[in-house]
Amino acid sequence: MRRIAIINQKGGVGKTTTAVNLAAALARIGQRVLVLDLDPQAHATTHLGVEPDGSRESMYDALIHTRPLADLSHSVADGLALVGSDINLAAAEVELAGVVGREVILRDLLAPEEGRFDFVIMDCAPSLGVLTLNALAAAYEVFIPLQPHFLALHGMGKLFETTALVAKRINPALKITGVVLCLYEASTRLASEVVRDLDSFLNKSRGQNVPWGEAQVFTTRIRRNIKLAECPSFGQSIFQYAPACHGAEDYRALAGEVLAQGAGHSRQRQAS
């Protein structure tokens, strides 16, 4: 079971869009996928057609009351399940402040789920607090959605530093395995320069004992597409809303890349 945390502390870079539509794309090619919404804003929950009104048990109940994920997850499409979020999750940061082992609650909750799903995709809040630390402690992989702007690139340093600390102290299996370029405009020189700088940085890290030592920039670029911005308001993935648009085409291609890279990561974990 691949556990993927989708993280960027900068908002508006396509994080939730990637979490939801990558999950939907994987489900459509026969994978069993669980989405965990770890953002109190509940954008992934809304995107998948569930109203975050507090009437349904959520990730708050999992983290605060240690409710089994199997009791909280529900199907939102063929092969695609969700444990949603709502505003109550915002209180979890405070309520967990004095709890021993608060960073590994989600890791322990995921252990009984091994084998039920092929992928667990965690949509994280745009911050590096307790909720995101839980995702990093539970994940094997980190995907970073990145808008190809220089400020977004510079902000990756803090995320890399946090990932390295979690890998050292809590979760030695954690690796940054992919960077997803979102809101991409191939015609701009800025995008090309940012991609070149990112490739250069990652290439210099090859072979080093750091969590991003084997990270790749996915070949698939998620092009700027208005349909991707519209579909959350209808509670639909891009495949339900506009299956023939560029956004659907790009996330189908990304899912293929993610699936293709999986065998290698599975072998590495077994060897370790």
N, C-alpha and C positions, 0 to 999 in steps of 0.2 A: 504494500500500500504506500503510494507516494504521498508524502505530506508536504505541501507547498504553501509557504507564507508569501503573500503578495503585499509588498511593503514599499512605501515611500512616505517620508515625513512631510513632504511637500504636497499640498492638495492640488487638485485640478490637472493631474498628469495622466489620468486614464487608469487609475488603480482599480476602482470598482468596476469600471467598464471591462477591464481585462479579466478580473476575477470571475465575473458573471458570464461573459461571453466565451471565455476559454473553457469554463466548466460546462456550459451548454454545448459547445462544439465537441468536447470530449464525450459527453453523454450521447451525442448524436452519432458517434462512430463506435458505439457499443461499450463504452467504459461506464463503470459505476462510480458516480461522483457525489461527494458530500461537500457542500459549501457551508462554512462557518462564518457568520457575520460578526466580527469582533469590533465593529465600529458603532458607538452609540448613536451616530446619525442614521444608522440603519438603511443606508443607500442600497446595499446589495439585497436586503430583504424586500424593499420597495421595488427594485428592479426586477425581482423574480415574482412579482405579483402578489406579495403578502403585505397586508396593512400592518405597520408597526405600532399598533394602538395599545399594546400592553395586555391584550386579551388572551394571548397565547404564550405559553412558557418559552423562554428564550435562552440565549447564552448567559444571561444574568443568573438564571436558575442553575445552569450547569456550573458556573464558576463560584457562586456564593453558596448554593445549597447542594453542590456536588451531585446534581441530578444526572443520571446516565444519558449520554448523547442519544442512545437508541430510543429513549423515551421521548426525546425532544425533537428529533428529526422527522420531517414529513416530506413526502414526494411533491415536487413542483412540476416535474416533467418526467418522461420515460428515462430512467437511469440517473435522474438528478434529484438529490434530496437537499434540504436546507435546515439548518438550525439558525433561526433568525435572531435579530437584535431589536431593541427598542430603547427609548430614552433611559429606562431603568439601568441600563448597562453603564451609564455615566457614573452612577453611584458606586460601581464595583471598585474603581480605583481607590476610593476612600475606605470602603468596607474591608478591602483586602490589605490595607496598609499594615495592620498588626498581625497578619496571619503568617505563621511559619510555613515556609515552602510555597508561598503564594505564586512564585514564578513557574511552578511545575504542575499546577492544578490541571491545566488542559492536557499536558502530556499524560498524566495518569488517567484522565477521562478517555483519551483516545486509545489506550492500550486494549480495552475490550472490543474495540471496533475493528481491530486488525483482521483483514479477510472479508469484511462486509463490503468494502469499497476498494476500487482501484486507485482512486485519487481523493485526497482531502485537500480542498483549496480554502485557505483562510484569508479573508479580506480584512485587512488591518486598518486601524484608525490612522490618520495622518499625524502621528505622534510616536514617541518612543517610551510610553509609559508601561504600566503593569500589564495591560491587555496585549500590547505588542510583544512584550517580553514573554508572555505566556505562549504566543504564537511561535516565537523564535525557539523557545525551549522545547516545543512539541514538534517542530518541523524538521525535516531532513534537508529541505531545499528552500531557497529564497529566490523569488523572481522580483526584479525591480522594474516597474514601468517608469519610463523616462521620456519626458518631452525634450526634444533636442535643442535646448537652450543652455547657455553657459551657466546661468545661475542654478539651474536644475542639476547640471553636472557637478558643480562645486558642492552642492548640498549632499551629494552621495558620500562624502568623506565621513560625516557623522554616523551615517547608517552603516558604513563599512566598519567603523570603530566599534559600534554597539554590537554588531554581529560577531566581531572577533572576540569581544569580552564574553558574550554568551557562549560561544564555542569553547572558550578556554575554561570557563567556570561552571557551566551548566550542561551544555549539549555538544560534546565533541564531534557528533555526526553532522552538525550543521554546516551547509555549504551554500554560498551564493552561486547558483548554477546558470542563471539567465537574466539578461537585460532585455526588456521589451520596449522598442522605440514606438511611442504613441504620438498621435496628433502630428504625424510625419508629413512633411511637404518636400518631396524630392527636388523640387525646382529651386529651393533656397540654398545659398552658399553656406549659411549658418548651420543648417542641418548637416551638411557634408563635413564641415569643420568639427562639429561636436562629435560626430561618429568617428572621425579620424582620431581625435584626442582620446576618446573612450577606448577604441581599439588599441591605441598605443599604450595606454595605462594597463589594460588587461594583459596585453602581450608581455609587458615587463614583469608582470606578477606570475607568469607561468613557472611552475616548479617550486614556488615559494610556499612555505608552510603557513598559508593564510586561507581563510574561508573562500576567498574569491580567486584562488590560484588556478581554478579550472573553469571559471565563468566564461560564458560566451554571450555575444550579442546575437540574438536571434536574427536569422536572415530575413524573416518576415517582418515588414514594417507595417504598423497599423496606421493607415492613411487617415488624415483628417476627413471626417465624413459626417454630414449632418444627421444621417439616419441613426448613427450611434448616439448622438446627443438626444434624439427624440424618443427612442424606444423605452428608456426608463419610465417616462411619464405614462406609458401605457402598460407598465408592469410586465414587459415582455423582453426576452432576449432578442438580439438582432436577427436570429434565425426565424423567430416567429413574426417579427415586425416587418423586416425587409430582407428576405433570404437571398435576393439577387443582387444586393448592393455591394459596394467595395468593402464595407465594414464586415459583412458576413464572409466574403471571400477571404479577407485577411485573417480573421479568427479561425476559419477552417484550416488555412495554411499553417497558422501558429500551432493549432492542436496537433497537426501532423508532425511538426518539428518536435513538440514536447513528447509525443508518444515515441518518436524515433530515438530520442536521447535516453529514454527510460531504462533500457536494458543495461546500458553501461553503468548507470548509477546504482541499479539493483545489485549488479555484480560487485561493485565497490563496497556497498554496505555489508554484503554477505562475507566478503573477504576480511573486513574489519571486525 
